[in-house]
Amino acid sequence: MPLVREHADWWNCPSYGVARLAELRPLAGDARVSVQHPVGLVTGDADRDTVEAQTRRRFGSWGGALVGDAAALADALSAEAALGVDGFVVQLSDFGTPATIEAFMATVAPAVAGVTPR
C-alpha cells in the first residue's frame, strides 16, 4: 500500500480484500479505488441457488463473489462506495449476456451511482 499511496492514480482492490476495505482505503492515499467482483445477478424467474452455483463454479476461487437480486447487489456495492470506492470491475456470472448487462445497468448501477463516500 505504500507504493499505491506514493505512486498510483488508481488502486484496484481485489474482491478477496473487500473485507479489509475500511482498513486499506486510507492507506491508498489520494489514489482512486476500484473493486473487482464476480457478480451473480438474480433476475426475473431465475433461481437464486442456480445463479449462486453458477457464480461459485465459474469464479469461486476469486473470493468476494456477490449474488443476489438488484436490491441486494445495490446494497453491497453501495456500502463499498460509501467507503470511498470510485468504480467497480464486474464479471457477471453468465459472462455478460446483453440481457444481464441491461438489467444490471438499469437496476443496480443507478442505485450505486448516487452514493456519497463517508
Secondary structure, DSSP 8 states (H G I E B T S, - for coil): -HHHHHH-SEEEE-GGGGGGHHHHGGGGTT-EEEEEEEEEE--TT--HHHHHHHHHHHHGGG---EEE-HHHHHHHHHHHHHTTEEEEEEEETTS--HHHHHHIIIIIHHHHHT----
